[in-house]
Amino acid sequence: MNRTDYEDYVARFNANDFEGFGRYYHDDVVFNLGDKKQIVGRENILDFYRDVKSKVRETLEILRVAVDEDALAVHVRTEFLALQDWPDFIAGPLMKGETLNIESIGFYYLREGKIAQILGARYRTLPVVPAKGNG
């Protein structure tokens, strides 16, 4: 995986192309969201995102990428727009129409050119933007 591949991965992620971004994962990929959650396996990660993306519109913006043959490190901004109320959302409670923006640091261990492990950590959380018409 190189920078161009990662850009394609993010574009497919933003487009909800689950099979498209899922092809970058090893079958036995491990996704660690800090101490909040660990997900093992490509299909389990895709199921996790199918659930998340049914409740929020999640859009990634790449701020910085560093890559070599075994690893990829990124600084990304993520916007979550709530499509429904989700008070126990893993990134923070959201009500329909609210927007949450966070910056994260991600580290991807690569094996055979695919993502084998993802370590994700929140760097900064910006204030929630109220739903339009609510303030």
Buried (B, 14 or more C-beta within 10 A) or exposed (E): BBEEBBEBBBBBBBEBBBEBBBEBBBEEBBBBBEEEEEBEBBEBBBEBBEEBBEBBBBBBEBEEBEBEEEBBBBBBBBBBBBBEEBEEBEBBEBBBBBBBBBBBBBBBBBEEEBBBBBBBEBEEEEEBBEBEEEE
